[in-house]
Amino acid sequence: MSGPFKNPLEKSDLSKESPALYKIEGVEDKVVRKIDADIFKKTIPEIADPSEKSLIIKKLFQELENYGIKAPVKWVLTEASTEDKHQGPTLYAFTDKIEGVDFNNIPLNERESAFAKVQSIVNGWIDYILTKLERDEYFLTDIVRNRQYVYGKNKKDKENEIYLVDTDPFISKDKDELFFNFVLIPNEIDFLEEIFEKRFESSREKLNILLEKFQNTPKFKGKDFVSIKKILNI
């Protein structure tokens, strides 16, 4: 596949899972995702300028570091190709290729050391939602599922880390999206506690604080919090 880069794009060995995944010829440590033109257009639809839109996307993924979430992705916006000018500029995500496993397949002899790192990620989700609930600003709407993360190494790592590798730019300001993500977290904690056979105590404490915050937010009065309380045993 020809592209806007010095070397041509080739299908990644991960393209069976997602046809939009590529690699640059001769570069084995990056996975390139071409963001679908319609998805890019619908991302932050109130902003028409592709450059402004791409800057917001970059900022939001960089901001995850403040919450202990590693998203090893760089964003590149290219001009419209001479072959397909009607499509407009194209956004590409360059993500580090992580050699690793999902949380369910972390080796038994590494579970103890991995536990703290995984709990830190979950705590990061909760802190992220709490912060965004209190502010009128954009946020990422698809980062709180354990299957979006990999436990492993990039080419520079000396030990296994946890990386967000599912880096689709789904973005909103709608607080209902925050509530939807909040509702997902108790089941994620439940699932992870089964894997590690250990309670995520600090995550449960943080989630209880977030629960109270949602319950005391007028917009969410009347929401059903029963299932969340059941998992939290409150």
C-alpha positions in Angstrom: 0.0 0.0 0.0 1.4 3.4 -1.0 1.2 6.1 1.6 2.5 9.5 2.7 5.6 8.1 4.3 9.1 7.5 3.0 8.7 3.7 3.1 5.4 2.1 1.9 2.8 0.7 4.3 2.4 -3.1 4.5 -0.3 -5.2 6.1 0.6 -5.9 9.7 0.8 -9.5 11.0 -2.1 -8.3 13.3 -4.3 -7.3 10.3 -6.3 -10.5 10.6 -7.7 -9.0 13.8 -8.2 -5.6 12.3 -7.8 -4.8 8.6 -6.9 -1.2 9.4 -3.5 -2.2 10.9 -0.3 -1.8 9.0 3.4 -1.6 9.4 6.0 0.5 7.7 8.3 -1.5 5.5 11.5 -2.1 7.5 10.0 -1.0 10.8 9.0 -3.9 13.0 8.5 -2.2 16.3 5.5 -0.1 15.4 1.9 -0.9 14.5 0.2 1.7 12.2 -3.5 2.2 12.3 -5.1 4.3 9.6 -8.1 6.0 11.2 -11.2 5.5 9.0 -12.2 8.8 7.3 -15.8 8.6 8.6 -14.6 7.9 12.2 -12.2 10.8 12.1 -15.0 13.1 10.7 -17.4 12.0 13.5 -14.7 12.4 16.2 -15.4 15.7 17.9 -17.9 16.6 15.1 -18.3 20.2 16.4 -14.7 20.9 15.3 -14.3 20.9 11.5 -10.6 21.7 11.3 -8.6 18.4 11.1 -5.5 19.9 12.6 -7.3 21.2 15.7 -9.1 17.9 16.1 -5.8 15.9 15.8 -4.2 18.2 18.5 -7.0 17.4 20.9 -6.6 13.7 20.3 -2.8 13.9 20.9 -3.4 15.8 24.1 -5.9 13.4 25.5 -3.7 10.4 25.0 -0.7 12.2 26.4 -2.7 13.2 29.4 -3.3 9.5 30.3 0.3 9.5 31.7 -1.0 11.7 34.6 -3.2 8.8 35.6 -0.5 6.1 35.4 -1.8 4.8 32.0 0.8 4.2 29.4 -0.5 4.7 25.9 2.5 4.3 23.6 1.0 6.0 20.6 2.0 8.9 18.3 -0.4 10.7 16.0 0.4 11.9 12.5 -2.0 13.9 10.3 -1.2 13.8 6.6 -2.4 16.0 3.8 -5.0 14.7 1.3 -3.4 12.4 -1.3 -3.3 13.5 -4.9 -5.1 10.2 -5.6 -8.0 10.8 -3.2 -8.3 14.5 -2.4 -12.0 14.3 -1.6 -11.2 12.2 1.4 -9.3 15.1 3.1 -6.4 14.7 5.5 -5.8 11.3 7.0 -4.9 10.5 10.7 -2.6 7.7 11.5 -1.8 6.2 14.9 1.7 4.8 15.4 1.6 2.5 18.4 4.6 0.6 19.9 4.4 -3.1 19.1 4.2 -4.7 22.5 5.3 -8.3 22.9 3.1 -9.6 25.7 -0.1 -11.2 26.9 -3.5 -10.1 28.2 -4.1 -10.1 31.9 -5.6 -13.5 32.0 -2.4 -15.0 30.6 0.2 -13.3 32.9 2.6 -16.1 34.0 1.8 -17.4 37.5 5.3 -16.5 38.7 4.7 -12.9 37.7 1.2 -12.5 39.1 2.3 -11.0 42.4 4.5 -8.3 40.9 1.9 -7.6 38.1 -0.9 -7.2 40.6 0.2 -3.8 41.8 0.6 -2.6 38.2 -2.8 -3.8 37.2 -4.4 -2.2 40.3 -2.7 1.0 39.5 -4.3 1.0 36.0 -7.7 0.4 37.5 -7.1 3.3 40.0 -6.1 5.4 37.0 -9.5 4.7 35.3 -11.3 5.8 38.4 -9.3 9.0 39.0 -9.7 9.8 35.3 -13.5 9.6 35.4 -13.6 11.5 38.7 -11.5 14.3 37.2 -13.5 14.5 34.0 -16.8 14.4 35.9 -15.7 17.6 37.7 -14.6 19.4 34.5 -16.2 20.6 31.3 -13.7 19.1 28.9 -13.2 16.4 26.4 -12.3 12.9 27.6 -11.6 9.4 26.1 -14.6 7.1 26.2 -13.0 3.7 25.6 -10.2 3.0 28.0 -11.7 1.0 30.9 -11.8 -2.6 29.6 -9.0 -4.9 30.6 -8.9 -6.5 27.1 -7.6 -3.2 25.7 -4.4 -3.6 27.6 -1.3 -5.8 27.2 1.2 -6.9 29.8 4.6 -7.0 28.1 7.5 -5.1 26.7 8.4 -2.7 23.9 11.9 -2.9 22.4 13.3 -0.6 25.2 11.7 -2.2 28.3 13.8 -4.2 30.7 10.7 -5.5 32.5 7.1 -6.1 31.7 4.8 -3.1 31.9 1.1 -2.5 31.2 0.2 -0.7 28.0 -3.1 0.5 26.5 -2.8 -0.8 22.9 -6.4 -0.2 21.8 -6.0 3.5 20.8 -9.1 4.3 18.9 -9.9 8.0 19.3 -13.4 7.8 20.8 -14.0 11.2 22.5 -16.8 13.0 24.1 -17.9 15.7 26.5 -21.1 14.0 27.4 -21.2 13.1 31.0 -23.5 10.1 30.2 -20.5 8.6 28.5 -18.6 8.9 31.8 -21.4 7.2 33.7 -21.4 4.3 31.1 -17.7 3.8 31.7 -18.1 4.1 35.5 -20.7 1.3 35.3 -18.2 -1.0 33.5 -15.5 -0.7 36.2 -17.1 -2.9 39.0 -17.4 -5.9 36.7 -13.8 -5.3 35.5 -12.6 -5.3 39.1 -14.6 -8.5 39.8 -13.1 -10.2 36.8 -9.5 -9.1 37.7 -10.0 -10.2 41.3 -10.8 -13.7 40.0 -7.6 -13.8 37.9 -5.3 -12.6 40.7 -7.3 -14.3 43.5 -6.9 -11.1 45.5 -9.1 -8.1 46.3 -8.4 -4.7 44.7 -8.9 -2.9 47.9 -7.6 0.5 46.9 -9.6 0.4 43.7 -12.8 -0.5 45.7 -12.2 2.4 48.0 -11.7 4.8 45.1 -14.8 3.4 43.3 -16.9 4.0 46.4 -15.8 7.6 46.4 -16.7 7.9 42.7 -20.0 6.2 43.4 -20.9 8.8 46.0 -19.9 11.6 43.6 -22.2 10.3 40.9 -25.0 9.8 43.4 -24.7 13.4 44.5 -24.5 14.8 41.0 -28.0 16.1 40.0 -27.8 14.8 36.5 -27.6 11.3 37.8 -30.3 11.4 40.4 -32.6 8.4 39.9 -29.9 6.2 38.3 -29.8 2.6 39.3 -26.7 2.0 41.4 -27.9 -1.3 42.9 -25.6 -3.6 40.8 -22.6 -1.5 41.6 -23.3 -1.5 45.3 -23.7 -5.3 45.1 -20.3 -5.8 43.7 -18.8 -3.3 46.3 -20.8 -5.1 49.0 -22.4 -1.9 50.3 
